Amino acid sequence: MVQDVEINSLDLRYESYRLRHEGAERALLCSISDYGIRDPLEGIDAKCGRILLNVFKRLRCAKKLGMGIVPYTSLGTDEVMGVINFLR
């Protein structure tokens, strides 16, 4: 289920494990500025809060555009199962 959440409520502990691609991020920034975020950010709802697992480029673009609220979908409540679901 997709819900709108505040960017500040997301735990970014896995961001450093993902590769950056400046060209793709630039193109995504243009798309988001024109059309908004079409696909939600993906993470898990753990006891400590929402942990983001995927789409860090979208998150960085949303921050650059000054968006405070983004669409988010949960892949579960367990980190291990969330990572497995993300990799599928």
C-alpha positions as CSV (number, residue, x, y, z in Angstrom):
1,M,0.0,0.0,0.0
2,V,1.4,3.4,-1.0
3,Q,1.3,6.2,1.6
4,D,2.8,9.7,1.8
5,V,5.5,10.1,4.4
6,E,7.8,12.9,5.4
7,I,11.4,12.6,4.1
8,N,12.8,13.2,7.5
9,S,11.1,10.1,8.9
10,L,13.1,7.8,6.6
11,D,16.2,5.9,7.9
12,L,18.9,6.0,5.2
13,R,21.3,3.5,6.7
14,Y,21.7,1.6,3.4
15,E,22.3,4.6,1.2
16,S,26.1,4.2,1.2
17,Y,25.8,0.7,-0.3
18,R,24.1,1.9,-3.5
19,L,26.1,3.3,-6.5
20,R,25.5,6.8,-7.7
21,H,25.1,7.7,-11.4
22,E,25.1,11.5,-11.9
23,G,23.6,11.3,-15.5
24,A,20.7,9.1,-14.4
25,E,20.1,11.3,-11.4
26,R,20.1,14.5,-13.6
27,A,17.5,12.9,-16.0
28,L,15.4,11.8,-13.0
29,L,15.5,15.3,-11.5
30,C,14.0,16.7,-14.7
31,S,11.4,14.0,-14.8
32,I,10.4,14.5,-11.2
33,S,10.2,18.3,-11.6
34,D,7.9,17.9,-14.5
35,Y,5.7,14.9,-13.4
36,G,6.4,14.3,-9.7
37,I,7.4,11.0,-8.2
38,R,5.5,8.3,-10.1
39,D,6.9,5.2,-8.4
40,P,7.0,5.1,-4.6
41,L,10.2,4.8,-2.5
42,E,10.6,1.3,-1.1
43,G,11.5,0.3,2.4
44,I,10.5,-1.7,5.5
45,D,8.5,-0.7,8.5
46,A,10.8,-1.8,11.3
47,K,10.2,-1.2,15.1
48,C,12.7,1.7,15.0
49,G,11.0,3.4,12.0
50,R,10.9,3.3,8.2
51,I,14.2,2.0,6.7
52,L,14.6,2.9,3.1
53,L,16.0,0.1,0.9
54,N,15.7,1.3,-2.6
55,V,15.3,4.4,-4.9
56,F,17.8,6.7,-3.2
57,K,18.2,8.7,-6.4
58,R,14.5,9.6,-6.2
59,L,15.0,10.6,-2.6
60,R,18.0,12.9,-3.4
61,C,16.0,14.5,-6.3
62,A,13.0,15.1,-4.0
63,K,15.3,16.8,-1.5
64,K,16.9,19.0,-4.3
65,L,13.4,20.0,-5.4
66,G,12.4,20.9,-1.8
67,M,9.8,18.2,-1.5
68,G,9.0,17.3,2.1
69,I,6.6,14.5,1.5
70,V,7.1,11.5,-0.8
71,P,5.2,8.4,-1.7
72,Y,6.4,5.3,0.1
73,T,5.6,1.6,0.1
74,S,6.5,-1.0,2.7
75,L,8.1,-4.3,1.7
76,G,7.4,-5.8,5.1
77,T,8.5,-5.4,8.7
78,D,11.6,-7.6,8.6
79,E,14.9,-6.3,7.2
80,V,16.1,-9.6,5.8
81,M,12.8,-10.3,4.1
82,G,12.6,-6.7,2.9
83,V,16.0,-7.0,1.2
84,I,15.0,-10.3,-0.4
85,N,11.8,-8.8,-1.7
86,F,13.7,-5.8,-3.0
87,L,16.2,-8.1,-4.9
88,R,13.4,-10.0,-6.6
